[in-house]
Amino acid sequence: MVTSSKGPKSPQSPKGEAAAPAPVLAPLSVEAQNAAGILPASHWTEQALPEEGPGNDGASTLGSFMSTTASLASSIYQYRTIQGRTYHGELGNAESWEPNDPRHVEALDLLHHALMLQTDGKLYLAPLEKKKVQKVLDIATGSGLWSIDFADEFPNAEVIGTDITPIQPSWVPPNVQYELEDCNQEWTWGENTFDFINMRFMNGIVTDWYALFRNAYRVCKPGGWVESSGTSGRFYSHDGTVKEGSAIDQWGIVFREGGKKLGRTFTVYEEDVQRKGMEAAGFVDIQFRDIEVPLGVWHPDKKAAERGLWWKMAVEADIEGYINYFWNAALGWTPEEAKVFARYVKKEWNDPNIHGYFILRVAWGRKPE
């Protein structure tokens, strides 16, 4: 997959205005799908359906990590339903491609554990001074596990997790609180408020990466840090075993095109938006770590194979939830067609002869004192 150096609406140029609210996604035309290299549903449904092999169900492998939702006003539970899955309704102009139902919350919990393995059990890579960390912001907190773990490690710090949908647990450490906020709108906190700002898995969420980091810079204290974790928008292989036209190759193409349509890029690594956004905002001492994450357990190194296994299980715990929005809304596929495609994705992830991986980039920068 080749990405444009200019990218889609997200990120914008450093001097650009904030992106317009994303409209309800309309299906891509057949011509647009063909031009992007997206194979039709019939390509998958007309083949023999691959069998579900042992170990394909990440959810059954690890059991349930169900989280309870916060007890907030009932009005914020007015969710959309797409092919039987619930999605965030509307907080202002917020739009989400990920489900917010219990099955997907379980997958997000697994994703937290998978990321912890990639960073050797560390919740952050920025050089934080524990005694100086008093107030922390976790943007797009999701199921809330990072904020909970961080609050346990920093019991004297106040940790605020924000999201557009209230799927966080109600039983949390006393120094954790959650707020409904859309990170694409102007942030409500005052200048120089936080010692550390964390942002993870923002692919397909951000309408303007430059505005995101400008907001982070404004509310970050002088000497404070911001850290962002994001992934590549496609899968790679060093030996050519991720073939053009394969299911996992198509996965990246559909998310890339869906992100363009939504105005929220998935090619975070390819467009280098973390570094560019931090630099434009004024952060200094910017560093990043790029981690190759294997797809599945093919890697000969035992530790790398374990990291790949957890990522595979995290996605397979709700693979239909990950593909439902774009395959239905952007491509117009039926649920049955999407499920057939998901079977091919899982088949390739479990094929030891396909040596695929993606890039996880963790970037961090400091606000000058």
C-alpha positions as CSV (number, residue, x, y, z in Angstrom):
1,M,0.0,0.0,0.0
2,V,1.3,3.4,-0.9
3,T,0.4,6.4,1.2
4,S,0.3,10.0,0.2
5,S,2.8,12.3,1.8
6,K,-0.1,14.8,2.1
7,G,-2.5,12.4,3.7
8,P,-6.3,12.7,4.0
9,K,-8.1,15.4,6.0
10,S,-6.5,14.1,9.1
11,P,-3.8,15.3,9.8
12,Q,-4.2,18.9,8.5
13,S,-1.5,21.3,7.7
14,P,0.0,23.0,10.8
15,K,-1.9,26.3,10.0
16,G,-5.1,24.6,9.0
17,E,-8.4,25.0,10.7
18,A,-10.1,22.2,12.6
19,A,-11.7,19.6,10.4
20,A,-15.4,19.8,9.8
21,P,-17.5,17.3,11.7
22,A,-17.5,13.9,10.0
23,P,-20.8,13.2,8.3
24,V,-22.5,9.8,8.5
25,L,-20.4,7.5,6.4
26,A,-21.8,6.8,2.9
27,P,-20.7,3.7,0.9
28,L,-17.8,4.1,-1.5
29,S,-18.9,3.7,-5.1
30,V,-17.9,0.6,-6.9
31,E,-15.5,2.7,-9.0
32,A,-13.8,4.1,-5.9
33,Q,-13.5,0.6,-4.4
34,N,-11.9,-0.7,-7.7
35,A,-9.6,2.3,-7.9
36,A,-8.4,1.7,-4.3
37,G,-7.8,-2.0,-5.0
38,I,-10.6,-3.3,-2.7
39,L,-11.7,-6.8,-3.8
40,P,-15.5,-7.4,-3.9
41,A,-17.3,-9.5,-1.4
42,S,-17.8,-12.2,-4.0
43,H,-14.0,-12.7,-4.1
44,W,-14.3,-14.3,-0.7
45,T,-17.8,-15.8,-0.6
46,E,-17.3,-17.7,-3.9
47,Q,-14.3,-19.6,-2.4
48,A,-14.5,-22.6,-0.1
49,L,-15.0,-21.3,3.4
50,P,-11.9,-21.8,5.6
51,E,-12.5,-24.0,8.6
52,E,-12.2,-22.4,12.1
53,G,-9.0,-23.9,13.4
54,P,-8.1,-24.5,17.1
55,G,-6.9,-21.4,18.9
56,N,-8.7,-18.9,16.6
57,D,-11.0,-17.7,19.3
58,G,-9.0,-15.4,21.4
59,A,-12.0,-14.7,23.7
60,S,-12.3,-18.4,24.7
61,T,-8.6,-18.7,25.2
62,L,-8.4,-16.0,27.8
63,G,-11.9,-16.1,29.2
64,S,-14.0,-13.1,29.9
65,F,-12.6,-9.6,30.8
66,M,-16.0,-8.0,30.9
67,S,-16.1,-4.5,32.3
68,T,-19.1,-2.8,33.8
69,T,-20.1,0.6,32.5
70,A,-20.1,3.8,34.6
71,S,-23.4,4.8,36.2
72,L,-24.0,8.0,34.4
73,A,-27.2,9.7,33.1
74,S,-29.3,7.5,30.9
75,S,-29.3,10.1,28.1
76,I,-25.7,9.2,27.1
77,Y,-26.7,5.6,26.4
78,Q,-28.6,6.6,23.3
79,Y,-26.4,4.5,21.0
80,R,-26.6,3.7,17.3
81,T,-27.0,0.1,16.2
82,I,-25.3,-1.1,13.0
83,Q,-25.8,-4.8,12.1
84,G,-26.7,-5.7,15.6
85,R,-23.7,-3.9,17.2
86,T,-24.0,-0.7,19.3
87,Y,-21.9,2.4,18.7
88,H,-21.6,5.7,20.3
89,G,-24.5,7.9,19.5
90,E,-23.6,11.5,19.5
91,L,-21.6,13.7,21.9
92,G,-21.6,17.0,20.0
93,N,-20.2,15.9,16.6
94,A,-18.4,12.8,17.8
95,E,-18.3,9.8,15.5
96,S,-16.9,6.4,16.3
97,W,-16.1,3.4,14.1
98,E,-15.6,1.0,17.1
99,P,-18.5,-0.7,18.9
100,N,-19.1,0.2,22.6
101,D,-20.8,-3.0,23.6
102,P,-19.5,-5.5,26.2
103,R,-17.9,-7.8,23.6
104,H,-15.7,-5.0,22.2
105,V,-14.9,-3.7,25.7
106,E,-13.5,-7.2,26.4
107,A,-11.3,-6.9,23.3
108,L,-10.1,-3.5,24.4
109,D,-9.1,-4.9,27.8
110,L,-7.0,-7.6,25.9
111,L,-5.5,-4.9,23.8
112,H,-4.2,-3.1,26.9
113,H,-2.5,-6.3,28.0
114,A,-1.1,-6.8,24.5
115,L,0.4,-3.3,24.5
116,M,2.0,-3.8,27.9
117,L,3.8,-6.8,26.5
118,Q,5.2,-4.7,23.7
119,T,6.7,-2.2,26.1
120,D,8.1,-4.8,28.6
121,G,5.3,-4.1,31.1
122,K,5.8,-0.4,31.2
123,L,2.7,1.9,31.2
124,Y,4.8,4.7,29.7
125,L,8.2,5.3,28.1
126,A,8.5,9.1,28.8
127,P,11.1,9.8,31.6
128,L,8.6,10.8,34.3
129,E,9.8,11.9,37.7
130,K,7.4,10.1,40.0
131,K,7.5,12.8,42.7
132,K,6.6,15.5,40.2
133,V,3.6,13.8,38.7
134,Q,0.5,15.2,40.3
135,K,-2.2,15.4,37.6
136,V,-2.5,13.1,34.6
137,L,-4.8,13.0,31.5
138,D,-5.6,9.9,29.6
139,I,-7.2,10.8,26.2
140,A,-9.6,8.3,24.6
141,T,-9.3,6.0,27.7
142,G,-11.5,3.3,26.2
143,S,-12.1,0.6,28.7
144,G,-10.0,2.5,31.3
145,L,-7.4,-0.1,32.2
146,W,-4.4,2.2,31.5
147,S,-5.8,4.9,33.8
148,I,-6.5,2.3,36.5
149,D,-3.0,0.8,36.3
150,F,-1.4,4.2,36.2
151,A,-3.4,5.4,39.3
152,D,-2.2,2.3,41.2
153,E,1.4,3.0,40.3
154,F,1.0,6.7,41.1
155,P,-1.3,6.7,44.1
156,N,-0.7,10.4,44.9
157,A,-1.5,11.6,41.4
158,E,-5.0,12.5,40.1
159,V,-5.8,10.6,36.9
160,I,-8.5,11.8,34.6
161,G,-9.6,9.5,31.7
162,T,-11.8,10.9,28.9
163,D,-13.8,9.3,26.2
164,I,-16.9,10.0,24.1
165,T,-18.6,6.9,25.4
166,P,-19.0,5.7,29.1
167,I,-17.7,2.1,28.9
168,Q,-15.3,2.4,31.9
169,P,-15.7,0.3,35.0
170,S,-17.3,1.8,38.1
171,W,-15.0,0.2,40.6
172,V,-11.7,2.2,40.2
173,P,-9.0,3.5,42.5
174,P,-10.0,6.7,44.4
175,N,-7.6,8.8,42.4
176,V,-9.3,8.0,39.1
177,Q,-12.2,9.8,37.5
178,Y,-13.8,9.7,34.1
179,E,-15.2,12.6,32.0
180,L,-17.1,12.6,28.7
181,E,-15.0,14.6,26.3
182,D,-14.4,14.6,22.6
183,C,-10.7,15.1,22.0
184,N,-11.5,16.7,18.6
185,Q,-13.3,19.6,20.2
186,E,-11.5,22.4,22.1
187,W,-10.3,21.0,25.4
188,T,-12.1,22.3,28.5
189,W,-9.1,22.4,30.9
190,G,-7.1,25.5,31.7
191,E,-3.5,26.1,30.6
192,N,-0.6,24.3,32.4
193,T,-2.9,21.7,34.1
194,F,-1.3,18.3,33.6
195,D,2.1,16.8,34.3
196,F,1.5,13.9,31.8
197,I,-0.9,13.4,28.9
198,N,-1.3,9.9,27.5
199,M,-2.9,9.0,24.2
200,R,-3.1,5.5,22.9
201,F,-4.7,3.8,19.9
202,M,-5.9,7.0,18.2
203,N,-6.0,5.5,14.7
204,G,-9.3,6.5,13.1
205,I,-10.2,8.8,15.9
206,V,-8.5,12.2,15.3
207,T,-9.8,14.7,12.8
208,D,-6.8,17.0,13.1
209,W,-3.5,15.8,14.6
210,Y,-2.0,19.2,14.7
211,A,-5.0,20.6,16.7
212,L,-4.8,17.6,19.0
213,F,-1.2,18.3,20.0
214,R,-1.8,22.1,20.2
215,N,-4.5,21.3,22.8
216,A,-2.1,19.0,24.6
217,Y,0.6,21.6,24.6
218,R,-1.7,24.2,26.0
219,V,-2.9,22.1,29.0
220,C,0.4,20.5,29.7
221,K,2.5,22.0,32.4
222,P,6.0,23.4,31.6
223,G,8.3,20.5,31.9
224,G,5.5,18.0,31.5
225,W,5.3,15.2,29.0
226,V,2.9,13.9,26.3
227,E,3.0,10.4,25.0
228,S,1.3,8.9,22.0
229,S,1.0,5.3,20.9
230,G,-0.2,4.5,17.4
231,T,0.2,1.8,14.7
232,S,0.9,1.5,11.0
233,G,-2.1,1.4,8.7
234,R,-1.1,-1.8,7.0
235,F,0.7,-5.1,7.6
236,Y,4.2,-5.7,6.3
237,S,6.5,-8.7,5.8
238,H,10.3,-8.9,5.3
239,D,10.0,-11.9,3.1
240,G,7.0,-11.1,0.9
241,T,4.6,-13.5,2.5
242,V,2.0,-10.8,3.0
243,K,0.7,-11.0,-0.6
244,E,-1.1,-8.4,-2.5
245,G,-4.8,-9.3,-2.5
246,S,-4.6,-11.4,0.6
247,A,-7.1,-10.9,3.3
248,I,-4.7,-9.1,5.7
249,D,-3.5,-6.9,2.8
250,Q,-7.2,-6.0,2.1
251,W,-7.7,-5.3,5.8
252,G,-5.2,-2.4,5.6
253,I,-6.6,-1.1,2.3
254,V,-10.2,-0.9,3.6
255,F,-9.2,0.8,6.8
256,R,-7.1,3.3,4.8
257,E,-9.9,4.2,2.5
258,G,-12.5,4.2,5.3
259,G,-10.3,6.6,7.2
260,K,-10.1,8.9,4.3
261,K,-13.9,8.8,3.9
262,L,-14.4,9.5,7.6
263,G,-11.7,12.2,7.7
264,R,-9.8,10.3,10.4
265,T,-6.6,8.7,9.3
266,F,-5.5,5.1,10.1
267,T,-2.0,5.5,8.6
268,V,-0.6,7.2,11.7
269,Y,2.8,5.6,11.4
270,E,3.1,6.1,7.7
271,E,2.2,9.8,7.9
272,D,4.5,10.4,10.9
273,V,1.7,12.4,12.5
274,Q,2.9,12.0,16.1
275,R,6.3,13.5,15.5
276,K,5.1,16.2,13.1
277,G,2.2,17.2,15.4
278,M,4.4,17.4,18.5
279,E,7.1,19.5,16.7
280,A,4.5,21.9,15.3
281,A,2.9,22.3,18.8
282,G,6.3,23.2,20.3
283,F,7.2,20.1,22.2
284,V,11.0,19.4,22.6
285,D,13.1,16.3,23.4
286,I,10.9,14.3,21.1
287,Q,11.7,10.6,21.0
288,F,10.0,7.6,19.6
289,R,10.3,3.8,19.6
290,D,9.2,1.7,16.6
291,I,8.2,-1.9,17.6
292,E,7.6,-4.6,15.0
293,V,4.6,-6.6,16.3
294,P,4.2,-10.1,14.7
295,L,0.8,-11.3,13.5
296,G,0.3,-14.5,15.4
297,V,3.0,-16.9,16.7
298,W,5.2,-17.4,13.6
299,H,8.2,-15.6,15.0
300,P,11.1,-17.9,16.1
301,D,11.9,-15.7,19.1
302,K,9.7,-16.9,22.0
303,K,9.1,-13.5,23.4
304,A,8.2,-12.0,20.1
305,A,5.8,-14.9,19.4
306,E,4.1,-14.3,22.8
307,R,3.7,-10.6,21.9
308,G,2.1,-11.6,18.6
309,L,-0.2,-14.1,20.2
310,W,-1.7,-11.5,22.5
311,W,-2.3,-9.1,19.7
312,K,-3.9,-11.8,17.6
313,M,-6.2,-12.8,20.5
314,A,-7.1,-9.2,21.2
315,V,-8.3,-8.6,17.7
316,E,-9.9,-12.1,17.3
317,A,-11.8,-11.5,20.5
318,D,-14.0,-9.2,18.4
319,I,-12.8,-9.3,14.8
320,E,-16.4,-8.7,13.6
321,G,-16.6,-5.6,15.7
322,Y,-13.4,-4.2,14.2
323,I,-14.6,-4.7,10.6
324,N,-18.3,-4.2,11.0
325,Y,-18.5,-0.4,10.6
326,F,-16.3,0.0,7.5
327,W,-17.2,-3.2,5.7
328,N,-20.9,-2.4,6.2
329,A,-21.0,1.4,6.0
330,A,-18.1,2.0,3.5
331,L,-18.4,-1.1,1.3
332,G,-22.1,-2.0,1.7
333,W,-21.4,-5.7,2.5
334,T,-23.9,-7.9,4.4
335,P,-23.0,-9.2,7.8
336,E,-22.6,-12.7,6.3
337,E,-20.1,-11.4,3.7
338,A,-18.1,-9.6,6.4
339,K,-18.0,-12.8,8.5
340,V,-16.7,-14.8,5.6
341,F,-13.9,-12.2,5.1
342,A,-13.1,-12.4,8.8
343,R,-12.6,-16.1,8.5
344,Y,-10.0,-15.6,5.8
345,V,-8.2,-13.0,8.0
346,K,-8.1,-15.4,10.9
347,K,-6.9,-18.2,8.6
348,E,-4.0,-16.0,7.4
349,W,-3.1,-14.8,11.0
350,N,-2.9,-18.5,12.0
351,D,-0.8,-19.6,9.0
352,P,2.9,-20.0,10.3
353,N,4.1,-19.5,6.7
354,I,2.8,-15.9,6.6
355,H,5.3,-13.7,8.5
356,G,3.3,-10.6,8.8
357,Y,3.8,-7.7,11.2
358,F,2.8,-4.2,11.9
359,I,4.6,-1.2,13.4
360,L,3.7,0.1,16.8
361,R,5.2,3.6,17.3
362,V,5.4,5.1,20.8
363,A,6.4,8.8,20.7
364,W,6.9,11.2,23.6
365,G,7.9,14.9,24.0
366,R,8.3,17.5,26.7
367,K,6.9,21.0,27.0
368,P,9.7,23.5,27.6
369,E,10.0,25.1,31.0
